[in-house]
Amino acid sequence: MKYVIIGNSAAGIAAIEGIRSRDESGEIVLVSDEKHFTYGRPLISYYLMGSTDTERMRYRPADFYEKNNVRTIFGVRAEQIDAENKKVMLSDGKTLCYDKLLVATGSRPFVPPMEGLEGVKKKFSFMTYDDALALEKAIGAKTRVLIVGAGLIGLKCCEGIAERVKSVTVVDLA
């Protein structure tokens, strides 16, 4: 049996563990457009605060993929699924065949349509470790930050950067 899992977050990792509990020899291929080992997304704010580091953000031990005999394809996006022929086309031009497929990509940030936003050069979402790294490079003690959205993600971003910037303003529709 050949399993392809698209996504490297909690659902994808749980799927690997579930598959291995029932099928010790099936081929598992995990595809992720991120280039990182699985990590706890809620910890990216703590990374920015300096309360944790990359190693402690790992969601599973360093040998997780190897122990579970998982072939990982990091930094490559699944572009198209041909369900009829059981194939996944990747952004690098390669194609993966599968017997069983799981799409576990999670959510994507919603950027509300706002007048004037198209002219903003430094704008970030706050969903991934790469988002946190990019934000970290862009802020400093004199930076003024506007966070659009007072939900969990917006407030975790605020928590993560509040001590590193001049000011943070949070706005929300509600």
Secondary structure, DSSP 8 states (H G I E B T S, - for coil): -EEEEE--SHHHHHHHHHHHHH-SSSEEEEEESS-S--B-GGGHHHHHHTS--HHHHBSS-TTHHHHTTEEEEES--EEEEETTTTEEEETTS-EEE-SEEEE-----------TTGGG-SS----SSHHHHHHHHHH--TT-EEEEE--SHHHHHHHHHHGGGSSEEEEE---
